Amino acid sequence: MALPRPGRASSPLLYQKHLRLQEERQLMLTQALDVSSMAARVGYESVSQFNREYSRQFGAPPQRDIRRMRELPGGGVVQALG
């Protein structure tokens, strides 16, 4: 999914939410943290709300998305180009 840009049909809050969810996705790929811990880190009091927002952004709930990403070559982790 393309990163929304501020000022382009996206509010600063939506942009911030996108960045936070993107960061949490990377953390779930590289660390053994559960969804409730991730939801709290992003600032959600409700795990179900976190799941809905995550699904909207990435097309699947966190557990399914992370499982799918880990099955990809390279484990779904984006490597920095040097």
Secondary structure, DSSP 8 states (H G I E B T S, - for coil): -----TTSS--HHHHHHHHHHHHHHHHHHHS---HHHHHHHHT-S-HHHHHHHHHHHHSS-HHHHHHHHHHSGGGG------
